[in-house]
């Protein structure tokens, strides 16, 4: 079963860099990318996520 990793960061350049790294590595995971805590919560309501990797400064955004 392929695992889903959700990356959350409010800086598109950071997410683009991570995305490029995973393409080069040819990983066998489903990697998803969102720009905010709200988007992450919406994503998790619709799909199963095995791991969330986030910028620690986004913590308060999840509760707004």
DAVENMO-V636368 format. One record per backbone hydrogen bond with DSSP energy under -1.0 kcal/mol. CO is the residue of the C=O (numbers start at 0). NH is the residue of the N-H. E is the energy in kcal/mol with one decimal. If there is no record, write none. Layout:
co->{CO/CO}
nh->{NH/NH}
e->{E/E}
//
This chain:
co->{2/3/3/4/5/6/7/10/11/12/13/14/15/16/17/18/19/20/21/29/31/33/35/36/37/38/39/40/42/50/52/54/55/57/59/60}
nh->{29/49/50/31/52/33/54/14/15/16/17/18/19/20/21/22/23/24/26/4/6/8/39/40/41/42/43/44/46/5/7/57/58/60/62/63}
e->{-3.2/-2.1/-1.5/-2.9/-2.9/-2.5/-1.5/-1.7/-2.6/-2.0/-2.3/-2.7/-2.4/-2.1/-2.1/-1.9/-2.2/-1.9/-1.2/-2.6/-2.9/-1.8/-1.9/-2.5/-2.6/-2.5/-2.6/-1.5/-2.2/-3.0/-2.7/-2.2/-1.2/-1.4/-1.2/-1.1}
//
